Amino acid sequence: MSAQKKKQPPMRIQNVFIFLLLAIFAISAIFLTALSAQVYRDTVDVSGRNNTARIVSAVVRGAAQSEDTGIASIREEAGIPVLVFTNDYDGEIYYHRIYCAEGYLRESLASEDREFEADMGEPLVEAVSFEPAIDGNMLTVRITLPDGGEEQVYAYLRAGGAAE
């Protein structure tokens, strides 16, 4: 019996090998999970930034195209630069305003008898600043986002009548 025990390999080396193999697998799994989480986080950040850029572009271009029968102007209302499209609907004057206030790009539609208030518009996306400019029939809007990035949107005012 003692001769058979000497012929078998010691169990300690097999146990250590199995333990090392499991440890390598566990470390690899943790590393891959951490790497995947970072890739996912970066993808979400880029997607959110692209979504914000699309919203900003759609709001400005959509307003310029849908309200292009009226007069586009840039005003300072309550100390805020505001892009205003003025339209006459059945004898009533309405202002379609796009501006940045309280950390958001905002949009509002109000009759001329309603006084402007910074919080009256619907918040669309987070924004730090809003700088519209009109040069002839070309509308240029520069928006600074909370992450420091800037978006520039250009729209051609087909109906003309743009005033600054």
Secondary structure as GFF3:
##gff-version 3
##sequence-region A 1 164
A	DSSP	alpha_helix	2	7	.	.	.	ID=ss1
A	DSSP	alpha_helix	11	66	.	.	.	ID=ss2
A	DSSP	beta_strand	71	77	.	.	.	ID=ss3
A	DSSP	beta_strand	80	89	.	.	.	ID=ss4
A	DSSP	beta_strand	92	101	.	.	.	ID=ss5
A	DSSP	beta_strand	104	111	.	.	.	ID=ss6
A	DSSP	beta_strand	122	126	.	.	.	ID=ss7
A	DSSP	beta_strand	129	135	.	.	.	ID=ss8
A	DSSP	beta_strand	138	144	.	.	.	ID=ss9
A	DSSP	beta_strand	150	156	.	.	.	ID=ss10
###
